[in-house]
Amino acid sequence: QVQLVESGGGLVQAGGSLRLSCTASGRTFKSYVMGWFRQAPGKEREFVSAISWGGRSTYYADSVKGRFTISGDNAKNTVYLQMNSLKPEDTAVYYCATPLYDSGNYDSPTSYDYWGQGTQVTVSP
């Protein structure tokens, strides 16, 4: 059983930064994918970013490209999402997720099997 625990959310002013962390237990990351998604009130869960450990590749939604950076520490079983130049429209609950198998379809929530509980990010104008 894989458990994911996010941390690092909070309240920040527009233009500020936050770093989210997601630590996994129950499995190491050696050849898996970790993704970040977010969900704002009344909206569907949307893809933010993903990292493929095996291919050492990173992926970003257009809305966060150039502002957010995903990275990971395999030894700590932790993935990070550095969020800079935050905007009010980034306000959402942020979730990390990981799949059982690497489908190559990183931006779809249905590709992921395990989810964290979420951490709230609020960006004030």
C-alpha positions in Angstrom: 0.0 0.0 0.0 1.3 3.4 -1.0 0.7 6.4 1.2 1.3 10.0 0.0 1.4 12.9 2.4 1.5 16.5 1.1 2.7 19.5 3.0 3.7 23.1 2.4 0.5 24.7 1.4 -0.7 28.0 2.9 -1.7 31.6 2.2 0.5 33.8 0.2 0.2 37.1 -1.7 0.2 37.3 -5.4 3.8 37.2 -6.7 4.9 35.1 -3.8 6.3 31.6 -3.6 5.5 28.3 -1.9 7.1 24.9 -2.0 4.9 21.8 -1.7 6.3 18.5 -0.7 4.9 15.0 -1.2 6.5 12.1 0.7 5.6 8.6 -0.2 5.8 5.5 1.9 5.3 1.9 1.0 7.2 2.1 -2.3 10.3 3.7 -3.7 10.2 5.8 -6.8 12.9 4.2 -8.9 10.9 3.8 -12.1 7.6 5.5 -11.4 5.9 8.8 -12.0 4.7 11.4 -9.6 2.2 14.0 -10.5 0.7 17.1 -9.1 -2.9 18.1 -9.7 -5.1 20.9 -8.3 -8.8 21.4 -7.8 -10.4 24.8 -7.2 -14.0 25.0 -5.9 -16.6 24.1 -8.5 -13.9 23.0 -11.0 -12.6 19.7 -12.2 -9.2 18.4 -11.0 -6.6 19.6 -13.4 -3.0 18.6 -14.2 -0.2 20.8 -12.9 3.0 18.9 -13.3 4.6 15.5 -13.4 8.0 13.9 -13.1 9.1 10.6 -14.7 11.9 9.2 -12.6 12.9 6.5 -15.1 13.1 8.9 -18.0 14.1 11.8 -15.8 11.6 14.0 -17.6 9.3 16.7 -16.3 6.0 17.9 -17.6 4.0 21.0 -17.0 0.6 22.5 -17.7 0.8 25.6 -19.9 -0.7 27.7 -17.1 2.2 27.0 -14.8 5.1 26.6 -17.2 8.0 29.0 -16.4 6.6 29.6 -12.8 6.5 26.1 -11.3 9.3 23.6 -11.0 8.9 19.9 -10.1 11.8 18.0 -8.6 12.4 14.9 -6.6 14.7 13.3 -4.1 14.7 9.5 -4.6 16.6 8.9 -1.3 13.8 10.7 0.6 11.0 9.3 -1.5 9.9 12.9 -1.8 8.8 15.1 -4.7 8.6 18.9 -4.6 6.7 21.5 -6.4 8.3 24.9 -6.2 5.7 27.5 -7.1 6.9 31.1 -7.9 5.1 34.2 -9.2 1.9 32.8 -7.8 -1.4 34.2 -9.0 -4.9 34.3 -7.5 -6.0 31.8 -10.1 -3.5 29.3 -8.6 -5.7 29.0 -5.6 -6.8 25.4 -5.2 -6.3 22.2 -3.2 -3.1 20.6 -4.5 -2.8 16.8 -4.7 0.1 14.6 -5.4 -0.5 11.2 -7.1 1.4 8.2 -8.4 0.5 5.4 -10.7 1.1 1.7 -10.4 2.4 1.7 -13.9 3.9 4.3 -16.2 1.3 4.8 -18.9 2.9 7.8 -20.4 -0.3 9.7 -20.1 0.8 12.0 -17.3 -1.8 14.7 -17.5 -4.9 12.6 -16.9 -6.1 11.9 -13.3 -7.3 8.5 -14.4 -3.7 7.5 -15.0 -2.9 7.7 -11.3 -3.8 5.1 -8.7 -2.7 6.6 -5.4 -3.5 10.1 -4.1 -2.5 12.3 -1.2 -5.0 14.1 1.0 -4.3 17.4 -0.5 -2.9 20.7 0.7 -4.6 24.1 0.4 -2.9 26.9 -1.5 -4.5 30.3 -1.3 -3.1 33.3 -3.2 -4.5 36.6 -2.3 -4.6 39.5 -4.8 
